[in-house]
Amino acid sequence: MTATYVDVSAPFRIIGPDMPGEPADEREKFARITTDYPDEKAEALRWAFLQSRLRMARTDPYMDLEDRDRMASALAERFEQDFGVTEEPVPTRLGYGFLYYPTFKRDFATGTAVGWDIICPDTPGGNVDNFLYVTATNRAVRGPEAFVAYFAQNAPSFCVWDWAQPAPDQLRLDVPWSSMVEYRRTVNAHGLSRQVIGVTNTTVELSPGTWSNIVYLWNAVQNRHDLVYRFDYAATLAQQTAMSTFGNWGPIVENFQPAYSGTKPLGSLGTSICTRDFGGNWGPWGLLTPNQSFVHDGHVGFRAEFLDPNYNFAVRS
């Protein structure tokens, strides 16, 4: 299939691969917006996020039964600690998207980054009456997820979940859609217009034993990248590349219902990966390929509107 859209964004000179132009530091603004947002909605989002990760741990095809049980038990303990729930929540499934092959997932040394445009209409349409996420990881086990979160037919929010933060404070940003006007833009792909936001999600070693999780958004009004989140923490390469459910997925549509119908297109454009070696050198950006990832269909009603293996996709139901 021939690509009709390629947008290889980069995560820039602040501890990341090179790219012309200087990003702006908007972390204070994004943190303030999140603080002003209702706590009840954030709590529900956190519940749904952990619930889905529990399902992934239970069904990871590349982990043996012992590792699955270990990961699932750790998440179940989180539910008891954070929500007072002793029984495991009802599991969810992965709707549609790209999963990294295990060898590629672990194929970085001092840094890894994913850049992509999230296809994100203002409402999901169809029969969506629960949460629905469009998210991705950058391969690092303790890296962040920067994603668009829908709930029912409400306007979505932009969120950052950081696996390096201590529980229960891993949901770091939850920004209302009305505050994302500068970051939403329209692009053409496969003959149709799509609303997208450009996201870059980086995990990089600053010095031996110290890593940083960094998230940038493309500001379409100012024509620049904005730094919206950063967290520095202690970790080892072994922890970042461990056999784990976390870090396994590239762009995915993550479902919380058993079946979908009538939804608007959701997905990813221009998914690209950048890798940093043991010498601290970033390699070139490259589009995600079928040698690095595979397409997973959860058979919950989504059908591919287009698929350019494995960096562009849009699904609807």
Secondary structure by P-SEA (a helix, b strand, c coil): ccccccccccccccccccccbbbbbaaaaaaaaaaaccaaaaaaaaaaaaaaaaaaaaccccccaaaaaaaaaaaaaaaaacccccccccccccccccccccccccccccccbbbbbbbcccccccccccbbbbccccccccbbbbbcccccccbbbbbbbbcccccccccccccccccccccccccccccbbbbbbbbbbbbbbccccbbbbbbbbbccccccccccbbbbbbbcccccccccccccccccccccccccccccccccccbbbbbbccccccccccccccccbbbbbcccccccccccccccccccc
